[in-house]
Amino acid sequence: MDTEAQQKETIGRIIQKRRKSRHIIQGDLADIAGISPRTLRNIEKGLANPELETLMRICNVLGMVIKLEIVK
């Protein structure tokens, strides 16, 4: 199972890859998503543990969908 750090790094890489494929700079994505550029940088580097609402706003701008898995 992935550790929390690995999960944050994976999420960050996915967001960064999608952002770059859409030719969006970090500052623009942060502005449109309503977060600070520093927060976005930290998410992309895997240093931040963003709230679900923040991830949803980022994904909405990037045309992505979040799928949640409930583990029992």
SVG drawing of the C-alpha trace seen along z (x, -y; Angstrom):
<svg xmlns="http://www.w3.org/2000/svg" viewBox="-16 -34 24 38">
<polyline fill="none" stroke="black" stroke-width="0.4" points="0.0,0.0 1.2,-3.5 2.3,-5.7 0.7,-9.1 3.9,-10.7 3.8,-8.6 0.2,-9.4 0.8,-13.1 3.7,-12.8 1.5,-10.9 -1.3,-13.4 1.2,-16.2 2.8,-14.6 -0.6,-13.9 -1.7,-17.5 1.6,-18.9 1.5,-16.7 -2.1,-17.6 -1.4,-21.3 1.6,-21.2 -0.2,-19.2 -2.8,-22.0 -0.1,-24.7 -1.2,-26.4 1.3,-28.1 1.2,-27.5 0.2,-31.1 -2.8,-31.0 -4.0,-27.6 -3.7,-28.8 -5.6,-32.0 -8.4,-30.3 -8.7,-27.6 -8.7,-30.3 -5.6,-29.1 -2.2,-30.6 0.6,-29.9 2.6,-28.6 -0.1,-26.1 -0.2,-24.8 3.6,-24.5 3.6,-22.5 0.8,-20.2 2.7,-19.6 5.9,-18.8 4.0,-16.4 4.6,-18.6 1.0,-19.6 -1.9,-17.6 -4.7,-19.6 -8.3,-19.5 -10.8,-17.7 -12.4,-21.0 -9.0,-22.4 -8.4,-19.2 -11.8,-19.5 -11.3,-23.1 -7.9,-22.2 -9.3,-19.2 -12.3,-21.2 -10.0,-23.7 -8.0,-20.9 -11.0,-18.9 -10.3,-16.0 -12.6,-13.9 -11.7,-12.7 -12.8,-9.1 -12.9,-8.1 -12.5,-4.6 -13.9,-3.6 -11.8,-1.0 -13.3,1.1"/>
</svg>
